[in-house]
């Protein structure tokens, strides 16, 4: 993206299941007030088998702010434990 004579890189960060307090605010299902456990959700559907931490997202954002990403623009930085790469089998 151009801003006058300077070029500004535009990248986005796409987090997956991250263990943060927001999960306590989301009802488990319609009509239920029980909070969702992000670690339980991640064990069922994230290939790495665990929820990410806020620090995982912060590390990605820090990389985008660092000179090492100076030739990177228009990228989607996916930090989701492999969810977009393929679903983890759900064993009964």
N, C-alpha and C positions, 0 to 999 in steps of 0.2 A: 504494500500500500504506500502510495506517495503522499508526503506531507510537505508541500513546498519543494525544496531541493533535496530533501532527505528521504530515504527509503526506510520504512518501518516494517519489520517482519511481523506477520500475523500467524500465530500458531494457536491451537486449542488443546486443552487437557481434558481427557475423558476418563473419569474415575469409574471403577466398578463398585463392588460391595466394600465399603470402607467402614471400619468400626468407629463410629462417631455417635454423639448423643442424639442425633436426628432420628435414629432408629427407635428410640423410646417414645417418639411423638407419632409414629405411624401405626395405625391399628393393624393387627395381624390379619384380620379379614373383616368383611362388612359386618357391622354390628358388634364387633369385639374391640375391647380397649386394651387387650394384652399387647405389650410391646413385642416387636420382632427382634429376635436374637440374630445379629449379623453374622456371627460365627457359625451358627446352625445353618443359616441360609447359604453361607459360603461353602460349608462342607458338602452341601447337596448339589451346588451348581457351579462352583469355581474350580477349574482344573488344578490349581495349586492347593485346593482344599482348605483354605483359610481366608478370613477377611483381611483386607489390607489395613494399614494404619495411616493416620493423617500424615505421618512423616514420609510415607511412600509417595504421596501426592506432592508434598512440599519438595521432595528431592527432584521430582520431574519438573516442577515449576522453576526451581533453582537452576536446573540445567538449561532451561529455555532463556533464563535471564543472564546466563554466563556466556563468555566469548566463544566457548566451544560450539555453541549453536548458531554462530553468526552467519552461516551460509544456509540456514534452515528457515524456510518460510512456507506457509500454506500447509503445514503438517498437522496431523491429528495425533497427539501423544496419548496413546491408550494405556492406562495403568489399571488393568482390571483382573490380574491374576490369570489371564488366558481365556476369559469368558468369550471374547469375540473370536478367538481362534478355534473354538470348538467346545461344546458343552461336555461337562464331566458326566459319565454315566451315573444314573441314580439307581442304586442297588436297594432292593426291598429287604 
